[in-house]
Amino acid sequence: MKEGPDIALLGALIGDPARANMLTSLMSGKALTASELAAEAGITPATASVHLKKLLAAALLRQRKQGRHRYFALADDEVGSLLETLMGLAAKRGMLRTRTGPKDPALRKARVCYNHLAGDLGVSLYEGLITTGHLREDDDEVTLTVAGQASMEQFGIDVGALQSGRRALCKSCLDWSSRRTHLAGALGTALLGRFYDLGWAKRQEGSRVITFSGSGEKKLLEQFAA
């Protein structure tokens, strides 16, 4: 009997088309009901219930009850990062879905990846932080430099509070649309939240698309892009 992690089980759970659609629909970071997830997957509510039980049992999802409804979300950042990595690998290998409409260019420009900024602007942000020496790459490890911490504090982000949390401060995440890296981790989440707070960007209702205002995009690129 083989020992060690059962990647076949994990692959089977994620690889089912209905479950894959349900999981990727939660990459927006928004919790959805079983009915909404069934609609995303194109299956009946009864079938969705069976899939949800399997995903919950594997700790890929978490659920929260509110009134009569149960809401489902990705279990944690690790699941979100895994899904984005798989999406990036699929894109790199040419395993792409047919483009469905005008949202696609907007998704490629800026979107939420679970809880951080992805797309072309997310990549520009990451590469700018690397080029200016605010982030340092060492193989797959990404660290915030002293200069980077000072810059983040000046931008209104409490780096000390982020470092005291349970999440990794900085993580690299492969972007499926550009096939380059954007910033995940607690700092990636904090930066996106700061962009919202400053009015530079906002989420489109019912979508993963993030829309930057003209001035917001200009300020992002001026301050962070190389």
Secondary structure, 3 states (H helix, E strand, C coil): CCCCCCHHHHHHHHHCHHHHHHHHHHHHCCCEEHHHHHHHHCCCHHHHHHHHHHHHHCCCEEEEEECCEEEEEECCHHHHHHHHHHHHHHHHCCCCCCCCCCHHHHHHHCEEECCEEECHHHHHHHHHHHHCCCEEEECCEEEECHHHHHHHHHCCCCHHHHHCCCCCCCEEEECCCCCCEEEEHHHHHHHHHHHHHCCCEEECCCCCEEEECHHHHHHHHHHHCC
